[in-house]
Amino acid sequence: MPAAFVPLNLAVGAARLSRFPAHLLWIAIGVAAMVLFVVFPICNLVVPATSALHISDYTVTLLGKIMCYAIVALAMDLIWGYTGILSLGHGLFFALGGYAMGMYLMRSIGREGVYQSDLPDFMVFLDWKAYPWYWSFTQHFWYCALLVVLVPGLLAFVFGYFAFRSRIKGVYFSIITQALTYAAMLFFFRNDTGFGGNNGFTDFKRILGFSITAPTTRMALFAITGAALLGFLLLGRAIVHSKLGRVLTAIRDAETRVMFSGYNPLYFKLFVWTLSAVICGIAGALYVPQVGIINPSEMSPANSIEIAIWTAVGGRGTLIGPVLGAAIVNLGKSWFTQALPEYWLFVLGLLFILVTLFLPRGVAGLWLKRRA
């Protein structure tokens, strides 16, 4: 059977995204780029704070954080929406990328900590005399940038290889990924691991020599995060519209028939699983300098479940849907946790139930239904 052949009836799901006209996509990306790279910098850095058009530093940080979450939701969509593999452990990959960047940021503090030592304050407090071996070279940005990609990617590759080779799927795979992230969280909570224990990393001073609290630095991080989001959207679109994307959706819809067609699902699933983990790691690395902290709570199973909720609310298998879902849920969370903090979890649970019952294809499904 020809290697490029994929039964069309197995890849019907890939056609859903094609309902979004290409010209509208490029217009939307152009508008988004104009807002991210022109409007926001001007309104934040140039427009006076007394003006109604001024965008505060708080808003920049909040939207930058939400864009990081949107990148994670996009990564989840590739593995869940297009390949049918529900992961409840993507918070682990996000946190690992954040910790890799956090190690560099901690080394950049130098002697400006409370104890005025070359070691981070938490190591001095625990009476450590030197950095552990795995902190070697972390004073170099390029090295930590490699760790951001390699650590989540290698962990995902090894875990995914044995899981997919054993044909673990469905709820069993979801439970195992949740157990993995929970075990990692317990490990990072320990003080003797050299990662700050339950406090994690915080009190950052500089990144690449620039003050991390300076408005220009914050805006640069915001713009880089926006560029990464747009870039990953285009990458995801290229994948799902390729022959690889058709195989992935075929695996989602009928994996057994894909095997009978002469394909080995292992390598396709392993590729998209590892890519998804790497994207999460990059999102975590962008998140930490903007928010100013990374600790083991980012690995909690609840966070990984939230990622799945963002994707479901926005609409699986649409790419743009999870981005919208992450924005809607987190903007709502930002408001509810200030106005009615005790009711937020109830609202989140109700939102997931309502979406499941009345919007099974998420917010993006409304657009798809209108164009059907």
Order of alpha helices (4+ residues) and beta strands (2+ residues): alpha-alpha-alpha-alpha-alpha-alpha-beta-beta-beta-alpha-alpha-alpha-beta-alpha-alpha-alpha-alpha
